[in-house]
Amino acid sequence: MTLSRRGVLSLGGALALSPALSACRSADRGTDRVRIRPSPTPTLAPSPPAATFAGAPAPGQVYFGSSVAHHESIGEWEGVLGSTLALRRSFFAQGRNQPDKLVTRAREDLAAGRLPHVSVKPNVTWAAIADGDHDGWLDSMLTPLGALGAPVLLSVHHEPENDTGPDGMRVTDWVAMQLRVLERAAEQCPQVTVVPILQHWTFDPLHDDIDPSKWLVPGVAAVGVDIYNSWSPKNGKEWRTFGSKADEVLSWTGGAPLVVGEYGCQDDPSNPGLAADWLVDAAEYAREHGIVAMSYFNSVHDASDGSYALRGETEVAFAELLASDWVARLT
């Protein structure tokens, strides 16, 4: 059974989304607080440049997808959504069978018509990888990924900010590791696009003790970032739009294509439909600002004070967006 707004409404859910309701809800929340853009702020191009990597979408198109919990069937969920995900984000940790599992997942996604975005977190230091001590491990992923002969997005240690500190795990080590991965990927698998992923937190101008430019990896085909509306019914934080946070990232990236590795928004029980509107606004922003891929973090885990899982009205909104003609798909 596929999702539809009419179907959900027939079950008694007041899920109809309209500009008027959206405006009222925005008024309830108040406008986003004024932010001072970080400095320096490179001048952005008048329109997003065309992305130039294997499988890059046409301007205005976005690979639209999600992560899927390991215990859930992606086929069954796609049946509910009524469409195949254009992209699937999958997470792995370095271990005995990790390279095989990662490559198998990429192969499965490609066979289903999805763009794979596979991520792995190493259990060794960034410096050790940068120095070439683990080229064998890298090659155990890169060589078979290249043999697939199709576009793949690969991220090595996403959201590194929380893991810095010890020797071999400094900002410069992470950047050097990314450069090593880029170098070996260029040699072995030119259709694999290496996407270093940072947190929006690094670009938040309130964190004036952080220089985002030190985290940016030169020579990448796309910059990755994770963006969440951190508000929840329990924490009382400010409600932030996707665009207000993405603006703070784009002011640093010089117009490079952006891959959103994770994003999410929790439901507000007192404002039905508000989270669904947030998703729609995020997709519209992505189309207009050179975001080439975005993957929703569809999970009940890893949210300390709630859940980002797509349920009810947010799942309906996601399904409708997935069926849009602007969604990029592998050909």
JOWO-V523341 format. One record per helix or strand of 2 or more residues. SS is the DSSP state (h for helix, s for strand). FROM is the first residue (numbers start at 1). LEN is the number of residues. If there is no record, write none. Layout:
ss;from;len
SS;FROM;LEN
SS;FROM;LEN
//
This chain:
ss;from;len
h;5;6
h;19;11
s;62;6
h;74;8
s;87;7
h;98;15
s;115;7
h;126;5
h;135;13
s;152;5
h;160;4
h;171;18
s;192;3
s;197;3
h;200;4
h;212;3
s;223;6
h;242;12
s;258;7
h;274;15
s;291;6
h;313;10
//
